[in-house]
Amino acid sequence: MDRRIQKALDYIESNLSLQLTLSDLANVSCMSTSNFHRVFKKETGRTPFKFTEEIKMKKAYTMLISGSYKIHELTETFGYQDYETFTRAFKKYYALAPDDLKAIAQKIKSEMQVGPDGFIIKIFEVDSIEDIKENIERIILNLKHYIKDKGYSDEDIAKAKVMSIMPKIENSTPNEKTIKNKFVITENQKIWKTLLNLDLHGKH
């Protein structure tokens, strides 16, 4: 990583509440705006704006599922003008409104209680084994990284569950796993057992 760009990345991380301009970041890196933009995109694969937005959205996602933050707090934390602007940005990135994600996370944590930290290892947007086969390498890689980062044991992993969060079908009968009358959460035990039969720690 170019040291000048790394300096800009560090500055972005430390100033997520600010609306940083291209000129701001170029100045931090002691580069012209045009040269900074070119080198930044070469080093990160993204424009400075896209990179900054991605960091904000990923951090906002993590903070929302923790259940400890209100959406208006995140609006201020990440420098958005108002609730609506933040919501539009989040929904554009995740195709899910932040209040919907928060409701889904609260439902899982309050009623499912899976995993040692009261949350699930991963929410997979899949319905069947057929769906998972197409992305098995990516899913296994993501799980390996998550397991390593969180320090889960084999026993912890065996207790975890895979959930599908699907839009509620119009006029379907509400049940205890309906969220905001918009989503339905279901457990895909068959998928999880399939994953457990693979060596998540390195061999598969």
Order of alpha helices (4+ residues) and beta strands (2+ residues): alpha-alpha-alpha-alpha-alpha-alpha-alpha-beta-alpha-alpha-alpha-beta-beta-beta-alpha
